[in-house]
Amino acid sequence: MSVVAPGRFSSTVLQIDAATEVERLIGRIRSVLRDLRRRGVIVGISGGIDSSVVAALAVRAVGARRVIGLMLPESESSNDSLALGRQLASELGLQAVVEDIGTILTAAGCYRRRDEAIRTVVPGYGEGWRCKIVLPDGIVSGTGYAVFTIVVQSPSGDERRVRLPLDAYLGVLSATNMKQRVRTLMEYTYADRFNYAVAGTPNRLEYDQGFFVKQGDGAADFKPIAHLYKSQVYQLAAYLGIPEAIQTRRPTTDTYPLEQSQEEFYFGLSLEQTDLCVYARDHGVPPEAVGDATGLTPEQVVGAFRMIDRKREAARYLHSAPVLFDGHD
């Protein structure tokens, strides 16, 4: 149990020696590839900080000629994602490939299924409309309920916020999860083609709190930064010289037509606050000390701890391997 007193706990607990960590990860990547008997690395590049750091680590580990950066846009992707992905690939010198997955998603009914689910609560939703899903207000403080809200924007620019019943929410979620699963399909297609391994890009918050799609972006051959808090990933990015435009970009889900931050969709707090709350939860730091460091009230910190625990419990299914039956009861 921690004995951190109020006023003593701060973000300094997450400071790491970036140079030492990079060298350690480079060695681990090389070891994993030897064990898996794979010649190189496939990384899905999104223009975000996590995938950029993983790509840079892979290049340092095996050389740019043995790293393929896949950019996998679709019709609702941010234009910034592709532009920043190209910039990263150019600066790292890795092989860059663009595969537009929009046709596959259309054929599988991704957009149609999502829109049909939305129309159960917003009957007029259709061509030219845009949407995103957000957490309810008060979710961290404990005054809100775990019922998601959909924000829709009409072609004229008018916005509405509507609570999603469970069935509608699951309809939207199942359809949009196709995006991550198709991206993973393409990553493994290239991995098979070149006898490469697929590198996963989740950081500690995403991995721990279940912010990934099972058999989608949760699938990979190795996950080199899943032990690192988001702030620590940024420390590696600075050391590795990741382009400034990527380092300063606001993390997004890049899943819905309306721009959507990771905080409003999943975490409920800023990523900096979530980092510290997860660390504090694991190290027994009292809520008063966490509040001083994060600007939250002790009551909000207690609510954040409850939310962390609930998401960990829900993530058990996402982390679970297939259950293998044998011939015994």
Secondary structure, 3 states (H helix, E strand, C coil): CCCCCCCCCCHHHHCCCHHHHHHHHHHHHHHHHHHHCCCCEEEECCCCHHHHHHHHHHHHHHCHHHEEEEECCCCCCCHHHHHHHHHHHHHHCCEEEECCCHHHHHHHCHHHHHHHHHHCCCCCCCCCCEEEEECCCCCCCCCCCCCCEEEEECCCCCEEEEECCHHHHHHHHHHHHHHHHHHHHHHHHHHHHHCCEEECCCCHHHHHHCCCCCCCCCCCCECCCCCCCHHHHHHHHHHHCCCHHHHCCCCECCCCCCCCEHHHHHHCCCHHHHHHHHHHHHHCCCHHHHHHHHCCCHHHHHHHHHHHHHHHHHHHHHHCCCCCCCCCC
